[in-house]
Amino acid sequence: MQDLLDDPKHKKVAEFLSSGSAIGRALLVPKGIPAERLAALRKAFDDMVKDPAFIADAERASAELDPTPGVEVQRISDEIIATPKDIVQIAIDAGK
């Protein structure tokens, strides 16, 4: 959608509105979790989605697998939170 827009501000609004789809169904932890625990959880997730038995179970269930590593989910969510207020307001107004 962003490619169809000429105005840089409107491109930012489109990016903001579609940013959640890049995350999908995220697994969340509380703020302030110790770094070593977060690293262990991220590694466990990354290992799980590569596990042949897990992949086979997902295929049997006709579940789509398109996992996003936790570091990338964090980057995307940080960008969402850092979206300038004027961009958020334009997005809100566009939804009215």
C-alpha positions in Angstrom: 0.0 0.0 0.0 2.8 2.4 0.8 4.2 2.1 -2.7 1.0 3.7 -4.1 1.3 6.8 -1.9 3.3 9.9 -2.9 3.0 11.9 0.4 5.8 10.8 2.8 3.5 11.4 5.8 0.7 9.2 4.3 3.3 6.5 3.6 4.2 6.6 7.4 0.5 6.3 8.2 0.2 3.3 5.9 3.3 1.7 7.5 1.8 2.3 11.0 -1.5 0.8 10.1 0.0 -2.3 8.6 2.8 -2.8 11.2 0.8 -5.1 13.4 0.4 -7.7 10.6 4.2 -8.2 10.6 4.0 -9.4 14.2 1.0 -11.7 13.9 0.4 -13.6 17.1 3.3 -12.7 19.4 4.3 -14.3 22.6 4.7 -11.6 25.3 6.6 -11.4 28.5 6.4 -8.8 31.2 8.5 -5.7 31.0 11.7 -5.9 33.0 12.3 -9.7 32.4 15.9 -10.6 33.1 17.9 -10.5 29.8 19.1 -14.1 30.3 15.5 -15.4 30.7 14.4 -13.5 27.6 17.3 -14.9 25.6 16.4 -18.4 26.8 12.8 -18.0 25.8 13.7 -16.6 22.4 16.1 -19.5 21.8 13.5 -22.0 22.8 11.0 -20.5 20.4 13.5 -20.4 17.6 14.5 -24.0 18.2 10.8 -25.1 18.5 9.8 -23.7 15.1 12.7 -25.5 13.5 11.9 -28.9 15.1 10.8 -31.4 12.5 8.1 -32.9 14.8 6.6 -29.5 15.4 6.6 -28.7 11.7 5.0 -32.0 10.9 2.3 -31.4 13.6 1.6 -28.0 12.1 1.3 -29.4 8.6 -1.1 -32.1 9.8 -3.2 -29.4 11.4 -3.0 -27.3 8.2 -1.5 -24.5 10.3 0.5 -21.9 8.5 4.0 -21.4 9.9 5.7 -18.2 9.3 7.6 -17.5 12.5 9.3 -14.2 13.2 12.2 -14.2 15.6 11.7 -12.4 18.9 14.4 -9.8 18.1 12.5 -8.8 15.0 9.2 -8.7 16.8 10.8 -6.4 19.4 12.1 -4.1 16.7 8.7 -3.9 15.1 6.9 -3.2 18.3 9.5 -0.6 19.3 8.8 1.2 16.0 5.1 1.0 16.6 5.5 2.6 20.0 7.8 5.3 18.6 5.4 6.3 15.9 5.0 10.1 16.1 1.7 11.3 17.5 0.7 13.2 14.4 1.0 10.0 12.4 -1.2 8.1 14.9 -3.8 10.9 14.9 -4.0 10.8 11.0 -4.5 7.0 11.3 -7.3 7.5 13.9 -8.9 10.1 11.8 -8.8 7.9 8.7 -10.7 5.2 10.6 -13.6 7.5 11.4 
